[in-house]
């Protein structure tokens, strides 16, 4: 069997934010017809407690 040699090139893009590359600190708040609020975060909770902290911030801000 002949030895074959070659070259490879790879690239990766990991977009963050709600607009695929937007600001990772943004959040959207929507009110529902039932009177609840839905918060969409552009950051991912990786075990640092992001969901709990954002729930507390929203509760304090919205009232």
N, C-alpha and C positions, 0 to 999 in steps of 0.2 A: 504494500500500500504506500502510495506516495505521500510525502508530507506536504500539506497545504498551509500556506500562510496568507493572512489577510489583515485588514484593518477594519475597525468598526467605530461608528460614531453614534452617540445617543444623547438625547436631550430630554429634559422633563420640565414641565411648568406646573406649579401647584398654586392655582389662583385662590386668593382669599377674598373675603368680602362678598356682599350680595350681588355685585355687578361683575363678578369674575375678575377680580383684580382691584376691587374698590377698597376703600378704607376699612381695615379689619376692626375698627372701633365703633362702627355705626350700628344702629338698631332701628327697627321699624315698630311702631305701636299702632295697632288697629283696634277699634272698638267693634264688638259684635252686636247684632240686633238684640241679643239677650242681656246686654249690659255688661258683658265681660270684656276684658282686654286681652289681645293676643300680641305677644312681644316676639319678634323675630330678630335673632342676633346673628351677626356675621362672623362671630368667633366660635370656636369649637371648645366644648368643655372636655378637657383631658385629665380630669380628676382634681382640678384646682378649685372646685366649688363655684364655677361660673354661674350655673343655673340658680343656685341658692342666693348668691350675691345679687344677681340681676333681678330676681324676684323681690328681694328686699328693697332695692333701689326703686323699682317700679311701684311697689306698694307705698313707699314713702313719698314718691313724687306725685302719683295719681291720687293718693289719699284713701 
